[in-house]
Amino acid sequence: MTERKILLLYKSKYGSTRKYAQMLKAKLPCEAVDLDAQRVPDLAPYDAVVLAGALYASDIAGIGVLRKHYGRVADKKLAILCVGASPYEEEAFSQMKARNLKQDLKDIPVFYARGAWDEDKMTLKDKILCKMLEKHIKSRDPATYEPWMKAFAEAMGQHRDWVDEDYLQPLIDYLKDS
Ligand SMILES: Cc1cc2nc3c(=O)[nH]c(=O)nc-3n(C[C@H](O)[C@H](O)[C@H](O)COP(=O)(O)O)c2cc1C
């Protein structure tokens, strides 16, 4: 069987999604395109398209690009890789998918990889947003924390990096599968 031609579109603000894009490229031949620096190429030659985007306030970075070009990729093998700081939790993941993937996009398989957390690297706007979240979380009883709140409370003020290529295996298996 000839190898599937894969296009990997990625969007990364602080670098962890970029690291996953590089790891994926090293494991599986693909064309990696940084959506912040490059234009979306002609999609016709590709058999599969993967969007890798970090989660910011539960929104998948770059999802708008997939929505915009959906008409030209609908017949291809599609996948989304979300990168977030929270540990994987099924209920929260389902809610995040329902929020981001509406109508045509709703059946695209979504994979998860844990990224990093470093407040020192954040933009002022993100720092302010995190401060607001911190205030909101601290006003609650820890026994009622949702998983992302627990992870946020633990990560606050810390430098954490959970990037691990093992997270990519389910996506790699899916892309290799006919
Ligand atoms: C403003 C802001 C909002 C975030 N929201 C979420 C979130 O909703 N869920 C989550 O799991 N991680 C969230 N994160 C953590 C990022 O997804 C995480 O740091 C990720 O590794 C960033 O990827 P990047 O390095 O490719 O930009 C947020 C980070 C920031 C700065």
Ligand as a Chemical Component Dictionary entry (heavy atoms), coordinates in Angstrom:
data_LIG
# 
_chem_comp.id                   LIG 
_chem_comp.type                 NON-POLYMER 
_chem_comp.pdbx_formal_charge   0 
_chem_comp.three_letter_code    LIG 
# 
loop_
_chem_comp_atom.comp_id 
_chem_comp_atom.atom_id 
_chem_comp_atom.alt_atom_id 
_chem_comp_atom.type_symbol 
_chem_comp_atom.charge 
_chem_comp_atom.model_Cartn_x 
_chem_comp_atom.model_Cartn_y 
_chem_comp_atom.model_Cartn_z 
_chem_comp_atom.pdbx_ordinal 
LIG C1  C1  C 0 -5.234 31.818 28.848 1  
LIG C2  C2  C 0 -5.042 30.348 28.893 2  
LIG C3  C3  C 0 -6.150 29.510 28.904 3  
LIG C4  C4  C 0 -5.991 28.121 28.979 4  
LIG N1  N1  N 0 -7.087 27.304 28.970 5  
LIG C5  C5  C 0 -6.943 25.967 29.063 6  
LIG C6  C6  C 0 -8.071 25.097 29.060 7  
LIG O1  O1  O 0 -9.208 25.510 28.940 8  
LIG N2  N2  N 0 -7.856 23.762 29.184 9  
LIG C7  C7  C 0 -6.596 23.237 29.294 10 
LIG O2  O2  O 0 -6.461 22.019 29.430 11 
LIG N3  N3  N 0 -5.501 24.038 29.259 12 
LIG C8  C8  C 0 -5.648 25.387 29.140 13 
LIG N4  N4  N 0 -4.548 26.197 29.089 14 
LIG C9  C9  C 0 -3.215 25.599 29.089 15 
LIG C10 C10 C 0 -2.663 25.452 27.670 16 
LIG O3  O3  O 0 -3.527 24.713 26.860 17 
LIG C11 C11 C 0 -1.316 24.750 27.760 18 
LIG O4  O4  O 0 -0.415 25.603 28.424 19 
LIG C12 C12 C 0 -0.762 24.328 26.422 20 
LIG O5  O5  O 0 0.383  23.533 26.636 21 
LIG C13 C13 C 0 -0.452 25.523 25.547 22 
LIG O6  O6  O 0 0.001  25.070 24.296 23 
LIG P1  P1  P 0 1.119  25.871 23.464 24 
LIG O7  O7  O 0 2.390  25.795 24.287 25 
LIG O8  O8  O 0 1.232  25.121 22.185 26 
LIG O9  O9  O 0 0.626  27.273 23.298 27 
LIG C14 C14 C 0 -4.686 27.570 29.020 28 
LIG C15 C15 C 0 -3.569 28.415 28.984 29 
LIG C16 C16 C 0 -3.736 29.783 28.931 30 
LIG C17 C17 C 0 -2.530 30.663 28.860 31 
# 
loop_
_chem_comp_bond.comp_id 
_chem_comp_bond.atom_id_1 
_chem_comp_bond.atom_id_2 
_chem_comp_bond.value_order 
_chem_comp_bond.pdbx_ordinal 
LIG C1  C2  SING 1  
LIG C2  C3  SING 2  
LIG C2  C16 DOUB 3  
LIG C3  C4  DOUB 4  
LIG C4  N1  SING 5  
LIG C4  C14 SING 6  
LIG N1  C5  DOUB 7  
LIG C5  C6  SING 8  
LIG C5  C8  SING 9  
LIG C6  O1  DOUB 10 
LIG C6  N2  SING 11 
LIG N2  C7  SING 12 
LIG C7  O2  DOUB 13 
LIG C7  N3  SING 14 
LIG N3  C8  DOUB 15 
LIG C8  N4  SING 16 
LIG N4  C9  SING 17 
LIG N4  C14 SING 18 
LIG C9  C10 SING 19 
LIG C10 O3  SING 20 
LIG C10 C11 SING 21 
LIG C11 O4  SING 22 
LIG C11 C12 SING 23 
LIG C12 O5  SING 24 
LIG C12 C13 SING 25 
LIG C13 O6  SING 26 
LIG O6  P1  SING 27 
LIG P1  O7  DOUB 28 
LIG P1  O8  SING 29 
LIG P1  O9  SING 30 
LIG C14 C15 DOUB 31 
LIG C15 C16 SING 32 
LIG C16 C17 SING 33 
# 
